[in-house]
Amino acid sequence: EDQSGTVTQFDMKDVESVGLVKFDFLGLRTLTVIEKALQTINALRQKEGLECIEIGSIPMDDAKTFSLLQSSQTHAVFQLESRGMRDLIKRLRPDCFDDIVALVALFRPGPLQSGMVDTFIERKHGGDSVQIDFLHPDLEPVLANTYGVILYQEQVMQTAQILAGYSLGQADILRRAMGKKNASGMAEQRDIFVHGAIKNGVEEKTAAHIFGLMEKFAEYGFNKSHSAAYALLAYQTAWLKAHYPEALMASVLSSDMEFTDKLKLHHRECKAMGLELRAPNVNESVTYFAVEGKGKIGYGLGALKGLGKQAADAIVAEREAGGPYTDLHDFCTRIDSQKVNKRAVESLIKAGGLDHVGGNRPSLLADLPIAMGSAEQHARAQAAGQDDMFGTAVSVPPPARASMLPKWSPRKLYLHEYEALGLFLSGHPFDQYRADVPYICTGSIGSVLGGMQKPAKGTDSWRGGKDVTLAGLVTDMRKRGNRVTMFLDDGHERVELTMFSEAYQEYRHLLEEHACRIISGKIRFDEFIDGWRVSVKEVKDIDRVIEQKASKLVIHWLAQDGAEINSKELRTILEPFRPGRCDVSLFYRSQDAQAKVQLGGAWRVRPSGELREKLAETIGIHAFKFGYEKQLSNR
């Protein structure tokens, strides 16, 4: 910046042809992720009086890192995240840095389709029972790390140097001739190689065979220096994930906080790792995701929809200057409404960012127009320089809070969080149905996918299929030609669904975004998406299915809990759903006693979705459950 100079631009091939050295520079977000993670780690280590970590000095044979890699838990590990790569890692089981370098080079269409990958893995794990052919004794030092497989371009060049006496320049010409598949050039290089090898005492037949192999593998040959550079970043991110998971995931979340779809995947990984992603809090959170203790990551205010980095910076700056916010009125009075508008504050409330300044979320939303109006009046008075008779600035009294509104039901709370964050944070709408799954489905999505076996390579993966019935939240619907695709998500796992036009038209009235549904169809492995997909034949409303199948309702009445209910309140909840076929039992527990009470037949209810919603809103989703006469699955 602020510098001038002459800049010229030439085509890369022209530059190379006149003898200049050509460099390719690639900007990687991962470098920033590593740097930010290290800043967090070293700040904490300095507080503890520990030495700072230099990423270039970490041990390259760390057992914990390789254990993580071998488990295929490689989300957020550079270059090793994809489903296909994780499958390759499971087979190859890397146990040294050279294996990671090889992974990067092997995971490409050429090696995967040529059988090179299978040969590499068989030789690595074959032990003494597998005879490794190094083609010529002099080539063992060149091919030892890749078990006799010519994998890198540098190996082709070294082979030409060792066996045929090529200079470095000549070896590079050979490499380029192979890469360009120049027939006349390759014929010339074959003669040069064979004659050179014969001069060095190699048999002509052996030399011709080795050149043929070099020619074949050069089609897939990868630059080892490039692979090693990527492998180093892969190892460093794996090491950080193994030893400082909170810092790495906070950095990864921050780097992708503008991309909601990526935040969803990172949140899922945090849960799998046992990390708690904590709700935003205007008195604690900062603009970016941050480590808030062992196993805890604080949500970045800048990731909230409708808020953004500028507004988040303003909230944090005012808190640091004037202290914690005391209530909604104090918050609205102190922030700049030009930077933090009404929509931004609504997003904060829905996400739980103002939970700690009093009132539940619906009450805060109801009070917001009054609070913002009062704050604007206060700002105008200050701008006009209004003083009282003693020259003291007039203070606007805080508005009276509206009456306390009932709290949202869990489902409504989760959906409002999704609206503000783009993901379900404090819970998932399907949580309240999780206990019902064994009685209405084949199993949970995770258990069904875990029990499926991926078909062998080259087989018709779409033939046959297995009948399944699954339940979850319908998300991400898209129309593609004569098909509609979507995902079924139960909060723990998700599976892709596909519906052809006829089936979609029949059930489209049930396919609302974020509706909990039961689907039936055939599950098959789809090589195109490299994962499992269900071809849907039938869709049902989960509440209607439960209403038909549930035979009893058990309510846990916890007298010592703040969410306790009394008999009048219980009557009010159950009355609208009588009569029905579902017996009702009360399991009462206090600090001193517990008892189970079976209500009479007159109190049988319809186990409808409306009753479930009312119970969840009043006593919570874990304080009741429906019972069934028959279980469909063991999971």
ABEGO torsion letter per residue (X at the ends): XGBBEBBBBBBAAAAAAAGBBBBBBBBBAAAAAAAAAAAAAAAAAAAAGBBBBBAAABBAABAAAAAAAAAGBABGBBGAABAAAAAAAAAAGBABAAAAAAAAAABBAAAAAAGAAAAAAAAAAAEAABBBBAGBAAAAAAAAAAGGBBABAAAAAAAAAAAAGBBAAAAAAAAAAAAAGBAAAAAAAAAAAAAAAAAAGBBAAAAAAAAAAAAAAAAABBBAAAAAAAAAAAAAAAAAAAABAAAAAAAAAAAAAABAAAAAAAAAAAAAAGBBBBBBBAAABBABBBBAEBGBBBBBAAABBGAEAAAAAAAAAAAAAAEBBABAAAAAAABBAAABBAAAAAAAAAAGAAAAAEEBAAAAAAAAAAAAAAAAAAAAAAAAGBBBAAGBBBBBBBBBBBBBBBBBBAAAAAAAAAAAAGBBAABBAAAAAAAAAAAABAEBAAAAAAABBBBBBGBBAABEEBBBBBBEBBBGBBBBEABBBBBBBAGABBBBBBBBAAAAAAAAAABBBGBBBBBBEBBBBBAAAGBBBBBBABBBBAAAAAAAABABBBBBBBAABAABBBAAAAAAAAAAAOBBABBBBBBBBBAABBBBBBBBAAABBBBBAAAAAAAAAAAEAAABBBBBABBABAX
